[in-house]
Amino acid sequence: MPETITRRGLLAATLLPAAAGAAPDIRREVFLKAPGKGTAIMAYAYYTGLKGGGMLSIEQRWSRSDTIDVAYLRRSNDYGKTWSAPEERITGAKRPNGMLRVHLRGGWVDPRSSRFLQLWNEGVLPNDDPLEGLRQWNIFYTVDGGPPRQIIHKGSEFNARHPLPGVYTGKNSVMLGDNTCQPITLADSTILLPCSITPTAPDGSLYNPGGGYTWHDSCVLRGRWKADQTIEWEMGALVKGDPAVSTRGFIEPTIAELSGNRLLMVLRGSNEKNLALPGYRWFVTSPDAGRTWSKPQPWTYTGGKRFFSPSSCSQLLRHSNGRLYWLGNLTPENPKGNRPRYPFVIGEVDRQSGLLIEASVRVVDSLEKGEDPILTLSNFYAREDRQTREIALHMTRLFALSDGWLGDAWLYRIPAIQGQSR
């Protein structure tokens, strides 16, 4: 038996009151405390089977943007009450041609096959500059702890250096945007994995017509199980950005099924370098399981009212009560690129229209009195708790300060609205 650590030894057991401005029935606790100033902790927990309390926790330590210093894995058989001793997972290693970097993107259980996938981005960065990942990232996965496999499109013309249509490692890349870019499985057992791609210009340079920090298009990768328990992949149509509405294209997609066998994709945009643009969340729908998509539009409330949202990840979460929830950042005023990344909210999505129900939106956390406004409430992952049916939200209250990062990993417990789905 592996060494076990009690919840009190690893995680804070005391539930704290809601954050300032949050709905009063939302509770929070420290999931994993950071070692001190200079290092922030991001930590998440995933179920490893369709039933029961088997879980995998992934801890990531950060001291600079877009780089994971080191990661630790822990396992639980009792819904997270106790955890095994941490196992180090190397996320950076020197190679003859640069620094190998690994960005873990969590785990997911396929509800049709009961198989557990772990997913991550991987690439060798020549000078260990995170922006070099735009030419180097590829997506990898394991099935039930088996050997690592790179996602490569079906067909003899595709290989590790040309994994997808239009993607050539060294020239551009494909990546999972964040832990919120979770797969889903359709009724016919097709796996849909949302991802982002850096396109290239005709001269071979990275295409960046918006002039922002990066530029991405998005799509879903459609996977089908093969007899040898590997997955055959093909790429759906790209959702292409437009610099007239978003200076970084469309990135970090999250997907869910709507009524009528339609798909909803909600995307991150940006107004970085052009603050005259409104900072919106964007959405598209698909009638054919991600093969094609509608024209991107600003995501609105069900009555058509628009809202502001900074450039940050978000997540669609289907609950066992039949409802579809969205978690992310909304701001009362037009954001400035990535900021502010608070308040953090949860709301219900109407499954007919695919739009957000304004009256359902609740604040989960926000900037508190006396805190530095650099606070980031993002880079999160949400799941349904199997015992309580609450929405369990893993999120770090991150302060990326110039003299050293700071932030503990928190677990928020959010009661889910009960009733019939809309």
ABEGO torsion letter per residue (X at the ends): XBBBBBAAAABBABBBBBBBGBBAABBBBBABBBAEBGBBBBBBBBBABABEABBBBBBBBBABBGBBABBBBBBBAAGGABBBBBBBBBABBBBAAEBBBBBBAEBBBBAAAGBBBBBBBBBBBAAGBAAAAAAABBBBBBBGGBBBBBBBBBEAABBAABABBGBBBGABBBBBABAABBBBBBAAGBBBBBBBBBBBBAAGBBBBAAGBABBBBBBBBBBBBBAAGBBBBBBBBBBBBBAAABAAEBBGBBBBBBBGGBBBBBBBBBABGBAABBBBBBBBBBAAGGABBBBBBBBBBAAGBBBBBBBBBBBBBBBAAGBBBBBEBBBABBBBEAOBBOBBBBBBBBAAAGBBBAAABBBABBBBBGBBAABBBBGBBBBBBAAAGBBBBBBBBBBBBAAEBBEBBBBBBBBBBBEBBX
